[in-house]
Amino acid sequence: MDSYLNIKICDFGWCAEDINAKRTTFCGTYEYMAPEMLFKAEYDYKVDIWALGVLLYEMLHGFAPFKGKCAAEVQ
């Protein structure tokens, strides 16, 4: 957090140079995956925005909005 209260969160584990490219990689934690990933459809950078929303929800409430040990349980 900087002096203006701007928060910066990053995870470069699966970053790519072309943010407009469609991907089909199935990776990550089920609770943070966007529906496109769970249904094994093509996706783009917008799944990161979904994951950020889940993270912010968890930070505010103390628990994730979706729970499950596998993709079938999260859906």
Contact map, one row per residue, 1 for C-alpha under 8 A:
111111110000000000000000000000000000000000000000000000000000000000000000000
111111100000000000000000000000000000000000000000000000000000000000000000000
111111000000000000000000000000000000000000000000000000000000000000000000000
111111000000000000000000000000000000000000000000000000000000000000000000000
111111100000000000000000000000000000000000000000000000000000000000000000000
111111110000000000000000000000000000000000000000000000000000000000000000000
110011111000000000000000000000000000000000000000000000000000000000000000000
100001111100000000000000000000000000000000000000000000000000000000000000000
000000111110000000000000000000000000000000000000000000000000000000000000000
000000011111000000000000000000000000000000000000000000000000000000000000000
000000001111111000000000000000000000000000000000000000000000000000000000000
000000000111111000000000000000000000000000000000000000000000000000000000000
000000000011111000000000000000000000000000000000000000000000000000000000000
000000000011111100000000000000000000000000000000000000000000000000000000000
000000000011111110000000000000000000000000000000000000000000000000000000000
000000000000011111100000000000000000000000000000000000000000000000000000000
000000000000001111100000000000000000000000000000000000000000000000000000000
000000000000000111111000000000000000000000000000000000000000000000000000000
000000000000000111111000000000000000000000011000000000000000000000000000000
000000000000000001111100000000000000000000011000000000000000000000000000000
000000000000000001111110000000000000000000010000000000000000000000000000000
000000000000000000011111000000000000000001110000000000000000000000000000000
000000000000000000001111100000000000000001110000000000000000000000000000000
000000000000000000000111110000000000100111100000000000000000000000000000000
000000000000000000000011111000000000100000000000000000000000000000000000000
000000000000000000000001111100000000110100000000000000000000000000000000000
000000000000000000000000111110000000000000000000000000000000000000000000000
000000000000000000000000011111011000000000000000000000000000000000000000000
000000000000000000000000001111111000000000000000000000000000000000000000000
000000000000000000000000000111111000010000000000000000000000000000011110010
000000000000000000000000000011111000000000000000000001000000000111110000010
000000000000000000000000000111111100000000000000011001100000000000000000000
000000000000000000000000000111111110110000000010011000000000000000000000000
000000000000000000000000000000011111110000000010011000000000000000000000000
000000000000000000000000000000001111111000000000000000000000000000000000001
000000000000000000000000000000000111111111100010000000000000000000000000000
000000000000000000000001110000001111111111100010000000000000000000000000000
000000000000000000000000010001001111111110000000000000000000000000000010001
000000000000000000000000000000000011111110000000000000000000000000000000000
000000000000000000000001010000000001111111000000000000000000000000000000000
000000000000000000000001000000000001111111100000000000000000000000000000000
000000000000000000000111000000000001100111110000000000000000000000000000000
000000000000000000000111000000000001100011111110000000000000000000000000000
000000000000000000111110000000000000000001111110000000000000000000000000000
000000000000000000110000000000000000000000111111100000000000000000000000000
000000000000000000000000000000000000000000111111110000000000000000000000000
000000000000000000000000000000001101100000111111111000000000000000000000000
000000000000000000000000000000000000000000001111111100000000000000000000000
000000000000000000000000000000000000000000001111111110000000000000000000000
000000000000000000000000000000011100000000000111111111000000000000000000000
000000000000000000000000000000011100000000000011111111100000000000000000000
000000000000000000000000000000000000000000000001111111110000000000000000000
000000000000000000000000000000000000000000000000111111111000000000000000000
000000000000000000000000000000110000000000000000011111111100000110000000000
000000000000000000000000000000010000000000000000001111111110000100000000000
000000000000000000000000000000000000000000000000000111111111000000000000000
000000000000000000000000000000000000000000000000000011111111111110000000000
000000000000000000000000000000000000000000000000000001111111111110000000000
000000000000000000000000000000000000000000000000000000111111111000000000000
000000000000000000000000000000000000000000000000000000011111110000000000000
000000000000000000000000000000000000000000000000000000001111111100000000000
000000000000000000000000000000000000000000000000000000001111111100000000000
000000000000000000000000000000000000000000000000000000001110111110000000000
000000000000000000000000000000100000000000000000000001101100111111100000000
000000000000000000000000000000100000000000000000000001001100001111100000000
000000000000000000000000000000100000000000000000000000000000000111110000010
000000000000000000000000000000100000000000000000000000000000000111111000110
000000000000000000000000000001100000000000000000000000000000000001111111110
000000000000000000000000000001000000000000000000000000000000000000111110110
000000000000000000000000000001000000000000000000000000000000000000011111110
000000000000000000000000000001000000010000000000000000000000000000011111111
000000000000000000000000000000000000000000000000000000000000000000010111111
000000000000000000000000000000000000000000000000000000000000000000111111111
000000000000000000000000000001100000000000000000000000000000000001111111111
000000000000000000000000000000000010010000000000000000000000000000000011111
